[in-house]
Amino acid sequence: MPDASRAGHERATDVLACCLSRYGFLIAVKGPLWDRHPFWCIKRRQRGNLRCEGLNMREITQTRRWCQIMQNQDFYFIKTRSGLRSGMFHDPKGREHILEVATDDAELGAALRDSLSASRVVALNPAPDGMTWPTFVEIAPEFKSGNHEANYLNWVAETMARCGYKTKRKMFAEMRLCHVELDMDKAEIDIAPNNHVKLEAWDLGKLTEADNVRISAQVSDAELGAAMRLALRRCT
């Protein structure tokens, strides 16, 4: 991609980040799809209409943190995500836990808290013209287009090697996915199940916010781990 086009793409991605609400939009999980086709990955929950609700943007705050839970027939994969208003990006500076499915609730809950604790509030670039980021927003070039795609591909390759998978189909065929958000103002953790569309793609399907599992951030690790299992069972 020419430098001018890449700069425009990254600026457009930053503007989109300002418009993305975790509860109003859905971002495809697969990194390369977001990088190559960012406008295709935003879907209005109701009636599937493509729409960017810039007037209904979430406030940028330093009191939200994010991570992602994935589970297949063998392992739980819990990894930090970071972003501006939502956890848009797998964070290579975050913390990841790969745990066997027999892991107890307390260990699952502790791992989830650890991954959340490493989440950051980041933007790809300095704010677009006419905008300013709050002082706590970190400019994170590692999330720019080419880097983000490389981060995702590296994660897949490293995870396959670490877990002994010879093909992506073996790893992803029965993969459930939940997005997790910690709201420190409310002292609440929200775990949102997703629908598995195809090998490396998820959406909401017929799931709604009513399917989310919300739990106090003050519960024990065992209670948090049990809530995580419940949300994963609600995945479709």
Contacts in CASP RR format, 6 or more apart in sequence:
PFRMAT RR
TARGET T0000
AUTHOR 0000-0000-0000
METHOD contacts of the structure
MODEL  1
MPDASRAGHERATDVLACCLSRYGFLIAVKGPLWDRHPFWCIKRRQRGNL
RCEGLNMREITQTRRWCQIMQNQDFYFIKTRSGLRSGMFHDPKGREHILE
VATDDAELGAALRDSLSASRVVALNPAPDGMTWPTFVEIAPEFKSGNHEA
NYLNWVAETMARCGYKTKRKMFAEMRLCHVELDMDKAEIDIAPNNHVKLE
AWDLGKLTEADNVRISAQVSDAELGAAMRLALRRCT
1 9 0 8 1.000
1 145 0 8 1.000
6 145 0 8 1.000
9 38 0 8 1.000
9 145 0 8 1.000
10 124 0 8 1.000
10 125 0 8 1.000
10 144 0 8 1.000
10 145 0 8 1.000
11 125 0 8 1.000
11 128 0 8 1.000
12 38 0 8 1.000
13 38 0 8 1.000
13 124 0 8 1.000
13 145 0 8 1.000
14 123 0 8 1.000
14 124 0 8 1.000
14 125 0 8 1.000
14 127 0 8 1.000
14 128 0 8 1.000
15 128 0 8 1.000
16 38 0 8 1.000
16 39 0 8 1.000
16 42 0 8 1.000
16 52 0 8 1.000
17 83 0 8 1.000
17 84 0 8 1.000
17 85 0 8 1.000
17 88 0 8 1.000
17 123 0 8 1.000
17 124 0 8 1.000
18 54 0 8 1.000
18 57 0 8 1.000
18 84 0 8 1.000
18 85 0 8 1.000
18 128 0 8 1.000
18 131 0 8 1.000
19 25 0 8 1.000
19 52 0 8 1.000
19 53 0 8 1.000
19 54 0 8 1.000
19 57 0 8 1.000
20 27 0 8 1.000
20 42 0 8 1.000
20 85 0 8 1.000
20 86 0 8 1.000
20 88 0 8 1.000
21 53 0 8 1.000
21 56 0 8 1.000
21 57 0 8 1.000
21 58 0 8 1.000
21 85 0 8 1.000
21 86 0 8 1.000
22 58 0 8 1.000
22 85 0 8 1.000
22 86 0 8 1.000
22 87 0 8 1.000
22 179 0 8 1.000
22 181 0 8 1.000
22 192 0 8 1.000
23 209 0 8 1.000
24 44 0 8 1.000
24 45 0 8 1.000
24 53 0 8 1.000
25 42 0 8 1.000
25 43 0 8 1.000
25 44 0 8 1.000
25 45 0 8 1.000
26 41 0 8 1.000
26 42 0 8 1.000
26 43 0 8 1.000
26 45 0 8 1.000
26 203 0 8 1.000
26 204 0 8 1.000
27 34 0 8 1.000
27 41 0 8 1.000
27 42 0 8 1.000
27 86 0 8 1.000
27 88 0 8 1.000
28 34 0 8 1.000
28 40 0 8 1.000
28 41 0 8 1.000
28 201 0 8 1.000
28 202 0 8 1.000
28 203 0 8 1.000
29 68 0 8 1.000
29 177 0 8 1.000
29 194 0 8 1.000
29 200 0 8 1.000
29 201 0 8 1.000
29 202 0 8 1.000
30 152 0 8 1.000
30 200 0 8 1.000
30 201 0 8 1.000
31 90 0 8 1.000
31 148 0 8 1.000
31 149 0 8 1.000
31 152 0 8 1.000
32 149 0 8 1.000
32 152 0 8 1.000
32 153 0 8 1.000
33 40 0 8 1.000
33 41 0 8 1.000
33 201 0 8 1.000
34 41 0 8 1.000
34 88 0 8 1.000
34 148 0 8 1.000
35 145 0 8 1.000
35 146 0 8 1.000
35 148 0 8 1.000
35 149 0 8 1.000
36 149 0 8 1.000
39 50 0 8 1.000
42 50 0 8 1.000
42 51 0 8 1.000
42 52 0 8 1.000
43 50 0 8 1.000
43 203 0 8 1.000
44 50 0 8 1.000
44 51 0 8 1.000
45 204 0 8 1.000
45 208 0 8 1.000
57 85 0 8 1.000
58 85 0 8 1.000
58 86 0 8 1.000
59 85 0 8 1.000
60 84 0 8 1.000
60 85 0 8 1.000
60 121 0 8 1.000
60 133 0 8 1.000
60 134 0 8 1.000
60 137 0 8 1.000
61 121 0 8 1.000
61 185 0 8 1.000
62 121 0 8 1.000
62 134 0 8 1.000
62 136 0 8 1.000
63 183 0 8 1.000
63 184 0 8 1.000
63 185 0 8 1.000
64 121 0 8 1.000
64 181 0 8 1.000
64 182 0 8 1.000
64 183 0 8 1.000
64 184 0 8 1.000
65 116 0 8 1.000
65 117 0 8 1.000
65 119 0 8 1.000
65 181 0 8 1.000
65 182 0 8 1.000
65 184 0 8 1.000
66 80 0 8 1.000
66 81 0 8 1.000
66 82 0 8 1.000
66 83 0 8 1.000
66 86 0 8 1.000
66 87 0 8 1.000
66 116 0 8 1.000
66 119 0 8 1.000
66 179 0 8 1.000
66 180 0 8 1.000
66 181 0 8 1.000
66 182 0 8 1.000
67 78 0 8 1.000
67 79 0 8 1.000
67 80 0 8 1.000
67 81 0 8 1.000
67 112 0 8 1.000
67 115 0 8 1.000
67 116 0 8 1.000
67 119 0 8 1.000
67 180 0 8 1.000
68 77 0 8 1.000
68 78 0 8 1.000
68 79 0 8 1.000
68 81 0 8 1.000
68 90 0 8 1.000
68 177 0 8 1.000
68 178 0 8 1.000
68 179 0 8 1.000
68 180 0 8 1.000
69 76 0 8 1.000
69 77 0 8 1.000
69 78 0 8 1.000
69 112 0 8 1.000
69 177 0 8 1.000
69 178 0 8 1.000
69 180 0 8 1.000
69 191 0 8 1.000
69 228 0 8 1.000
69 231 0 8 1.000
69 232 0 8 1.000
70 76 0 8 1.000
70 77 0 8 1.000
70 78 0 8 1.000
70 79 0 8 1.000
70 175 0 8 1.000
70 176 0 8 1.000
70 177 0 8 1.000
70 178 0 8 1.000
71 77 0 8 1.000
71 101 0 8 1.000
71 175 0 8 1.000
71 176 0 8 1.000
71 177 0 8 1.000
71 232 0 8 1.000
72 171 0 8 1.000
72 172 0 8 1.000
72 173 0 8 1.000
72 174 0 8 1.000
72 175 0 8 1.000
72 176 0 8 1.000
73 101 0 8 1.000
73 174 0 8 1.000
74 100 0 8 1.000
74 101 0 8 1.000
74 163 0 8 1.000
75 98 0 8 1.000
75 99 0 8 1.000
75 100 0 8 1.000
75 101 0 8 1.000
75 163 0 8 1.000
76 97 0 8 1.000
76 98 0 8 1.000
76 99 0 8 1.000
76 100 0 8 1.000
76 101 0 8 1.000
76 103 0 8 1.000
76 108 0 8 1.000
76 111 0 8 1.000
77 96 0 8 1.000
77 97 0 8 1.000
77 98 0 8 1.000
77 159 0 8 1.000
78 96 0 8 1.000
78 97 0 8 1.000
78 98 0 8 1.000
78 99 0 8 1.000
78 108 0 8 1.000
78 111 0 8 1.000
78 112 0 8 1.000
78 115 0 8 1.000
79 90 0 8 1.000
79 91 0 8 1.000
79 94 0 8 1.000
79 95 0 8 1.000
79 96 0 8 1.000
79 97 0 8 1.000
79 115 0 8 1.000
79 155 0 8 1.000
80 90 0 8 1.000
80 91 0 8 1.000
80 93 0 8 1.000
80 94 0 8 1.000
80 95 0 8 1.000
80 96 0 8 1.000
80 115 0 8 1.000
80 116 0 8 1.000
80 118 0 8 1.000
80 119 0 8 1.000
81 87 0 8 1.000
81 88 0 8 1.000
81 89 0 8 1.000
81 90 0 8 1.000
81 91 0 8 1.000
81 119 0 8 1.000
81 179 0 8 1.000
82 88 0 8 1.000
82 89 0 8 1.000
82 91 0 8 1.000
82 94 0 8 1.000
82 119 0 8 1.000
82 120 0 8 1.000
82 121 0 8 1.000
82 122 0 8 1.000
82 140 0 8 1.000
82 143 0 8 1.000
83 89 0 8 1.000
83 120 0 8 1.000
83 121 0 8 1.000
83 122 0 8 1.000
83 123 0 8 1.000
83 143 0 8 1.000
84 121 0 8 1.000
84 122 0 8 1.000
84 123 0 8 1.000
84 137 0 8 1.000
86 181 0 8 1.000
87 119 0 8 1.000
87 179 0 8 1.000
87 181 0 8 1.000
88 143 0 8 1.000
89 122 0 8 1.000
89 143 0 8 1.000
89 148 0 8 1.000
89 151 0 8 1.000
90 148 0 8 1.000
90 151 0 8 1.000
90 152 0 8 1.000
90 155 0 8 1.000
91 118 0 8 1.000
91 119 0 8 1.000
91 120 0 8 1.000
92 142 0 8 1.000
92 151 0 8 1.000
92 154 0 8 1.000
93 118 0 8 1.000
93 120 0 8 1.000
93 142 0 8 1.000
94 115 0 8 1.000
94 118 0 8 1.000
94 119 0 8 1.000
95 114 0 8 1.000
95 115 0 8 1.000
95 117 0 8 1.000
95 118 0 8 1.000
96 115 0 8 1.000
97 111 0 8 1.000
97 114 0 8 1.000
97 115 0 8 1.000
98 159 0 8 1.000
98 162 0 8 1.000
98 163 0 8 1.000
99 107 0 8 1.000
99 108 0 8 1.000
99 111 0 8 1.000
104 222 0 8 1.000
105 221 0 8 1.000
105 222 0 8 1.000
105 223 0 8 1.000
105 224 0 8 1.000
105 225 0 8 1.000
105 226 0 8 1.000
105 229 0 8 1.000
106 220 0 8 1.000
106 221 0 8 1.000
106 222 0 8 1.000
106 225 0 8 1.000
107 221 0 8 1.000
108 221 0 8 1.000
108 224 0 8 1.000
108 225 0 8 1.000
108 228 0 8 1.000
108 229 0 8 1.000
109 221 0 8 1.000
109 222 0 8 1.000
109 224 0 8 1.000
109 225 0 8 1.000
109 228 0 8 1.000
110 221 0 8 1.000
112 180 0 8 1.000
112 224 0 8 1.000
112 225 0 8 1.000
112 228 0 8 1.000
113 221 0 8 1.000
113 224 0 8 1.000
116 180 0 8 1.000
116 182 0 8 1.000
116 189 0 8 1.000
119 182 0 8 1.000
120 138 0 8 1.000
120 140 0 8 1.000
121 136 0 8 1.000
121 137 0 8 1.000
121 138 0 8 1.000
122 137 0 8 1.000
122 138 0 8 1.000
122 139 0 8 1.000
122 140 0 8 1.000
122 143 0 8 1.000
123 133 0 8 1.000
123 137 0 8 1.000
123 138 0 8 1.000
123 139 0 8 1.000
123 140 0 8 1.000
124 139 0 8 1.000
124 140 0 8 1.000
124 141 0 8 1.000
124 143 0 8 1.000
124 144 0 8 1.000
125 139 0 8 1.000
125 144 0 8 1.000
126 133 0 8 1.000
126 139 0 8 1.000
127 133 0 8 1.000
133 139 0 8 1.000
141 147 0 8 1.000
142 148 0 8 1.000
142 151 0 8 1.000
143 151 0 8 1.000
156 168 0 8 1.000
156 171 0 8 1.000
159 165 0 8 1.000
159 171 0 8 1.000
160 166 0 8 1.000
160 168 0 8 1.000
160 171 0 8 1.000
163 171 0 8 1.000
165 171 0 8 1.000
168 199 0 8 1.000
168 200 0 8 1.000
169 199 0 8 1.000
172 199 0 8 1.000
172 200 0 8 1.000
173 199 0 8 1.000
175 196 0 8 1.000
176 193 0 8 1.000
176 194 0 8 1.000
176 196 0 8 1.000
176 232 0 8 1.000
176 235 0 8 1.000
177 193 0 8 1.000
177 194 0 8 1.000
177 196 0 8 1.000
177 202 0 8 1.000
177 235 0 8 1.000
178 191 0 8 1.000
178 192 0 8 1.000
178 193 0 8 1.000
178 194 0 8 1.000
178 228 0 8 1.000
178 231 0 8 1.000
178 232 0 8 1.000
178 235 0 8 1.000
179 191 0 8 1.000
179 192 0 8 1.000
179 194 0 8 1.000
180 189 0 8 1.000
180 190 0 8 1.000
180 191 0 8 1.000
180 192 0 8 1.000
180 228 0 8 1.000
181 189 0 8 1.000
181 190 0 8 1.000
181 192 0 8 1.000
182 188 0 8 1.000
182 189 0 8 1.000
182 217 0 8 1.000
183 189 0 8 1.000
183 190 0 8 1.000
183 217 0 8 1.000
184 217 0 8 1.000
187 216 0 8 1.000
187 217 0 8 1.000
187 218 0 8 1.000
188 214 0 8 1.000
188 215 0 8 1.000
188 216 0 8 1.000
188 217 0 8 1.000
189 214 0 8 1.000
189 215 0 8 1.000
189 216 0 8 1.000
189 217 0 8 1.000
189 224 0 8 1.000
189 227 0 8 1.000
190 212 0 8 1.000
190 213 0 8 1.000
190 214 0 8 1.000
191 212 0 8 1.000
191 213 0 8 1.000
191 214 0 8 1.000
191 215 0 8 1.000
191 227 0 8 1.000
191 228 0 8 1.000
191 231 0 8 1.000
192 207 0 8 1.000
192 209 0 8 1.000
192 211 0 8 1.000
192 212 0 8 1.000
192 231 0 8 1.000
193 207 0 8 1.000
193 211 0 8 1.000
193 212 0 8 1.000
193 213 0 8 1.000
193 231 0 8 1.000
193 232 0 8 1.000
193 234 0 8 1.000
193 235 0 8 1.000
193 236 0 8 1.000
194 202 0 8 1.000
194 203 0 8 1.000
194 204 0 8 1.000
194 207 0 8 1.000
194 235 0 8 1.000
194 236 0 8 1.000
195 202 0 8 1.000
195 203 0 8 1.000
195 204 0 8 1.000
195 205 0 8 1.000
195 206 0 8 1.000
195 207 0 8 1.000
195 235 0 8 1.000
195 236 0 8 1.000
196 202 0 8 1.000
196 235 0 8 1.000
196 236 0 8 1.000
197 203 0 8 1.000
197 205 0 8 1.000
205 236 0 8 1.000
206 236 0 8 1.000
207 234 0 8 1.000
207 236 0 8 1.000
211 234 0 8 1.000
212 231 0 8 1.000
213 227 0 8 1.000
213 228 0 8 1.000
213 230 0 8 1.000
213 231 0 8 1.000
213 234 0 8 1.000
215 223 0 8 1.000
215 224 0 8 1.000
215 227 0 8 1.000
219 227 0 8 1.000
END
